[in-house]
Amino acid sequence: MAEKKPNVITINDKDYTEDQLTGEQKMLINHVADLDRKIGSTRFNLDQLQVGRDAFMNMLTSSLAQGETE
């Protein structure tokens, strides 16, 4: 049977195992991890929105340029 390794969490270059942390510290770690995931997701969404906006702006610029040549 394989031995279960303790979950190690690194904070400010220092390692902690779960049994070294209080309940409050574990909760705070969970909040930080959740916020990191949300920040990553928001950045991803922002990249998509920026590319979409740029595409629409390019279409508008092209349309305006065609209108001036007609």
Summary of the structure (lengths in Angstrom):
residues: 70
radius of gyration: 24.3
end to end distance: 78.8
largest distance: 78.8
contacts: 122
relative contact order: 0.06
helix: 71%
strand: 11%
